[in-house]
Amino acid sequence: MSLREILEKIVRSNERILLSDRNKDWEASALLENLSEPMLKRRAHMQPGLYIAEISEGGYLGTVLYKIKAKA
């Protein structure tokens, strides 16, 4: 699954979450609008309630891209 597909799924489901990188908390819709096409095409995995992580070429979990936080 691509990062784009994960973000689109979050937007469609109206989940009340924020995605936190090292610098800022993001809405999924804002990431869809602002991330580059190569970033959106990255293979990724979402562990609900915890994180979205990149999938390495070998099929293993790689870098955590965003931590999932509940909206207040």
KOLMARPA-215040 format. One record per atom (N, C-alpha, C): residue number from 1; x, y, z. Coordinates in nm, 4 decimals, always signed. Each point is the difference from the previous one (the first is absolute). Layout:
BEGIN
[NUM; [X; Y; Z]]
...
***
This chain:
BEGIN
[1; [+0.0850; -0.1167; +0.0000]]
[1; [-0.0850; +0.1167; +0.0000]]
[1; [+0.0902; +0.1238; +0.0000]]
[2; [-0.0399; +0.1001; -0.0740]]
[2; [+0.0797; +0.1221; -0.0059]]
[2; [-0.0420; +0.0964; +0.1106]]
[3; [+0.0866; +0.0957; +0.0281]]
[3; [-0.0325; +0.1033; +0.0982]]
[3; [-0.1247; +0.0756; -0.0448]]
[4; [-0.0134; +0.0258; -0.1294]]
[4; [-0.1185; +0.0687; -0.0527]]
[4; [-0.1273; -0.0779; +0.0349]]
[5; [+0.0016; -0.1314; -0.0210]]
[5; [-0.1177; -0.0822; +0.0286]]
[5; [-0.0371; +0.0034; +0.1488]]
[6; [+0.1008; -0.0036; +0.0847]]
[6; [-0.0246; +0.0065; +0.1451]]
[6; [-0.0622; +0.1337; +0.0368]]
[7; [+0.0559; +0.1091; -0.0506]]
[7; [-0.0528; +0.1330; +0.0313]]
[7; [-0.1414; +0.0177; -0.0532]]
[8; [-0.0258; -0.0493; -0.1206]]
[8; [-0.1347; +0.0097; -0.0568]]
[8; [-0.0998; -0.0795; +0.0839]]
[9; [+0.0408; -0.1147; +0.0486]]
[9; [-0.0874; -0.0819; +0.0845]]
[9; [-0.0344; +0.0740; +0.1297]]
[10; [+0.0998; +0.0662; +0.0590]]
[10; [-0.0233; +0.0775; +0.1224]]
[10; [-0.0987; +0.1126; -0.0275]]
[11; [+0.0167; +0.0709; -0.1109]]
[11; [-0.0889; +0.1111; -0.0345]]
[11; [-0.1424; -0.0510; -0.0225]]
[12; [-0.0156; -0.1091; -0.0754]]
[12; [-0.1334; -0.0552; -0.0281]]
[12; [-0.0726; -0.0445; +0.1267]]
[13; [+0.0744; -0.0540; +0.0943]]
[13; [-0.0624; -0.0539; +0.1211]]
[13; [-0.0267; +0.1066; +0.1065]]
[14; [+0.0438; +0.1232; -0.0270]]
[14; [-0.0181; +0.1108; +0.0957]]
[14; [+0.0564; -0.0316; +0.1378]]
[15; [+0.1099; -0.0737; +0.0046]]
[15; [+0.0627; -0.0316; +0.1283]]
[15; [+0.0480; +0.1286; +0.0662]]
[16; [-0.0190; +0.0093; +0.1293]]
[16; [+0.0397; +0.1190; +0.0766]]
[16; [+0.1419; -0.0189; +0.0522]]
[17; [+0.0955; +0.0082; -0.0933]]
[17; [+0.1403; -0.0185; +0.0375]]
[17; [+0.0860; +0.1078; -0.0637]]
[18; [+0.1170; +0.0179; +0.0575]]
[18; [+0.1051; +0.0836; -0.0569]]
[18; [+0.1194; -0.0890; -0.0253]]
[19; [+0.0765; +0.0342; -0.1009]]
[19; [+0.1211; -0.0731; -0.0343]]
[19; [+0.1183; +0.0892; +0.0329]]
[20; [+0.0839; -0.0467; +0.0874]]
[20; [+0.1084; +0.0819; +0.0537]]
[20; [+0.1345; -0.0447; -0.0559]]
[21; [+0.0697; +0.0941; -0.0654]]
[21; [+0.1389; -0.0269; -0.0375]]
[21; [+0.0874; +0.0692; +0.1046]]
[22; [+0.1251; +0.0147; -0.0246]]
[22; [+0.0894; +0.0599; +0.1002]]
[22; [-0.0268; +0.1479; +0.0247]]
[23; [-0.0684; +0.0639; -0.0956]]
[23; [-0.0154; +0.1444; +0.0070]]
[23; [-0.1407; +0.0505; +0.0284]]
[24; [-0.1011; -0.0787; -0.0390]]
[24; [-0.1342; +0.0562; -0.0013]]
[24; [-0.1047; -0.1113; +0.0033]]
[25; [-0.1211; +0.0349; +0.0451]]
[25; [-0.1152; -0.0883; -0.0098]]
[25; [-0.0770; +0.0368; -0.1263]]
[26; [-0.0396; -0.1031; -0.0769]]
[26; [-0.0653; +0.0207; -0.1284]]
[26; [-0.1354; -0.0688; -0.0049]]
[27; [-0.0917; +0.0575; -0.0740]]
[27; [-0.1229; -0.0675; -0.0419]]
[27; [+0.0388; -0.0839; -0.1230]]
[28; [-0.0643; -0.1137; -0.0190]]
[28; [+0.0299; -0.0844; -0.1161]]
[28; [-0.0250; +0.0756; -0.1303]]
[29; [-0.1053; +0.0782; -0.0057]]
[29; [-0.0315; +0.0754; -0.1218]]
[29; [+0.1098; +0.1016; -0.0335]]
[30; [+0.0587; +0.0615; +0.1009]]
[30; [+0.1086; +0.0965; -0.0240]]
[30; [+0.1229; -0.0706; -0.0561]]
[31; [+0.0282; -0.1197; +0.0490]]
[31; [+0.1139; -0.0754; -0.0535]]
[31; [-0.0238; -0.0373; -0.1457]]
[32; [-0.1222; -0.0390; -0.0337]]
[32; [-0.0313; -0.0323; -0.1399]]
[32; [+0.0233; +0.1200; -0.0911]]
[33; [-0.0289; +0.1181; +0.0489]]
[33; [+0.0162; +0.1218; -0.0797]]
[33; [+0.1458; +0.0455; -0.0084]]
[34; [+0.0801; -0.0277; +0.1032]]
[34; [+0.1327; +0.0602; +0.0087]]
[34; [+0.1180; -0.0925; -0.0298]]
[35; [-0.0178; -0.1307; +0.0107]]
[35; [+0.1131; -0.0904; -0.0237]]
[35; [+0.0271; -0.0150; -0.1488]]
[36; [+0.1259; -0.0257; -0.0334]]
[36; [+0.0384; -0.0210; -0.1392]]
[36; [-0.0521; -0.1345; -0.0501]]
[37; [-0.0109; -0.0119; -0.1295]]
[37; [-0.0472; -0.1248; -0.0605]]
[37; [+0.0887; -0.1195; +0.0377]]
[38; [+0.1348; +0.0135; -0.0042]]
[38; [+0.0832; -0.1141; +0.0416]]
[38; [-0.0256; -0.0430; +0.1445]]
[39; [-0.0244; +0.0956; +0.0885]]
[39; [-0.0286; -0.0337; +0.1395]]
[39; [-0.1334; -0.0738; +0.0103]]
[40; [-0.1009; +0.0454; -0.0712]]
[40; [-0.1311; -0.0629; +0.0043]]
[40; [+0.0006; -0.1414; -0.0587]]
[41; [+0.0956; -0.0273; -0.0881]]
[41; [+0.0092; -0.1329; -0.0616]]
[41; [+0.0758; -0.1008; +0.0854]]
[42; [+0.0616; +0.0441; +0.1085]]
[42; [+0.0745; -0.0920; +0.0869]]
[42; [-0.0905; -0.1094; +0.0540]]
[43; [+0.0531; -0.1211; +0.0046]]
[43; [-0.0736; -0.1095; +0.0630]]
[43; [+0.0027; +0.0216; +0.1502]]
[44; [-0.1165; -0.0185; +0.0615]]
[44; [-0.0101; +0.0276; +0.1426]]
[44; [-0.0999; -0.0946; +0.0662]]
[45; [+0.0052; -0.0019; +0.1319]]
[45; [-0.0910; -0.0810; +0.0813]]
[45; [-0.0503; +0.0854; +0.1152]]
[46; [-0.1314; -0.0075; +0.0252]]
[46; [-0.0562; +0.0715; +0.1139]]
[46; [-0.0358; -0.0998; +0.1091]]
[47; [+0.0553; +0.0220; +0.1172]]
[47; [-0.0392; -0.0738; +0.1201]]
[47; [-0.0966; +0.0906; +0.0736]]
[48; [-0.1320; -0.0278; -0.0107]]
[48; [-0.0997; +0.0910; +0.0563]]
[48; [+0.0284; +0.0362; +0.1462]]
[49; [-0.0094; +0.1290; +0.0260]]
[49; [+0.0212; +0.0503; +0.1346]]
[49; [+0.1447; +0.0227; +0.0373]]
[50; [+0.0934; -0.0432; -0.0863]]
[50; [+0.1417; +0.0119; +0.0345]]
[50; [+0.0810; +0.0808; -0.1005]]
[51; [+0.0103; -0.0474; -0.1250]]
[51; [+0.0913; +0.0637; -0.0942]]
[51; [-0.0321; -0.0370; -0.1441]]
[52; [+0.0627; +0.0748; -0.0921]]
[52; [+0.0097; -0.0360; -0.1414]]
[52; [+0.1492; -0.0126; -0.0273]]
[53; [+0.0417; -0.1168; -0.0471]]
[53; [+0.1422; -0.0247; -0.0248]]
[53; [+0.0224; -0.0360; -0.1462]]
[54; [+0.1172; +0.0349; -0.0476]]
[54; [+0.0423; -0.0352; -0.1347]]
[54; [+0.0284; -0.1500; -0.0056]]
[55; [-0.0275; -0.0617; -0.1142]]
[55; [+0.0348; -0.1405; -0.0237]]
[55; [+0.1264; -0.0013; -0.0849]]
[56; [+0.1021; -0.0709; +0.0459]]
[56; [+0.1271; -0.0047; -0.0726]]
[56; [-0.0138; -0.0856; -0.1267]]
[57; [+0.0996; +0.0079; -0.0856]]
[57; [+0.0004; -0.0789; -0.1228]]
[57; [-0.0073; -0.1488; +0.0302]]
[58; [+0.0543; -0.0419; +0.1136]]
[58; [-0.0018; -0.1399; +0.0397]]
[58; [-0.1317; -0.0428; +0.0629]]
[59; [-0.0941; +0.0939; +0.0153]]
[59; [-0.1297; -0.0316; +0.0549]]
[59; [-0.0100; +0.0135; +0.1508]]
[60; [+0.1007; +0.0607; +0.0614]]
[60; [+0.0004; +0.0177; +0.1451]]
[60; [-0.0435; +0.1417; +0.0362]]
[61; [-0.0504; +0.0155; +0.1233]]
[61; [-0.0316; +0.1346; +0.0473]]
[61; [+0.1271; +0.0812; +0.0096]]
[62; [-0.0065; +0.1213; -0.0495]]
[62; [+0.1151; +0.0886; +0.0046]]
[62; [-0.0265; +0.1165; +0.0927]]
[63; [+0.0360; +0.1161; -0.0449]]
[63; [-0.0114; +0.1225; +0.0779]]
[63; [-0.1458; +0.0334; +0.0301]]
[64; [-0.0273; +0.0397; +0.1233]]
[64; [-0.1329; +0.0517; +0.0344]]
[64; [-0.0123; +0.1389; -0.0614]]
[65; [-0.0993; +0.0169; -0.0859]]
[65; [-0.0205; +0.1277; -0.0660]]
[65; [-0.0854; +0.0945; +0.0835]]
[66; [-0.1052; -0.0553; +0.0610]]
[66; [-0.0912; +0.0800; +0.0812]]
[66; [-0.0486; -0.0805; +0.1187]]
[67; [-0.0054; +0.0634; +0.1154]]
[67; [-0.0644; -0.0592; +0.1173]]
[67; [-0.1446; +0.0444; -0.0018]]
[68; [-0.0898; -0.0893; +0.0362]]
[68; [-0.1435; +0.0301; -0.0012]]
[68; [-0.0405; +0.0479; +0.1386]]
[69; [-0.0669; +0.1163; +0.0015]]
[69; [-0.0460; +0.0585; +0.1263]]
[69; [-0.1491; +0.0282; -0.0111]]
[70; [-0.0725; -0.0257; +0.1066]]
[70; [-0.1428; +0.0335; +0.0025]]
[70; [-0.0157; +0.1517; +0.0080]]
[71; [-0.1003; +0.0520; -0.0711]]
[71; [-0.0310; +0.1428; +0.0112]]
[71; [-0.0615; +0.0267; +0.1352]]
[72; [+0.0342; +0.1133; +0.0540]]
[72; [-0.0560; +0.0376; +0.1323]]
[72; [-0.1419; +0.0479; -0.0132]]
***
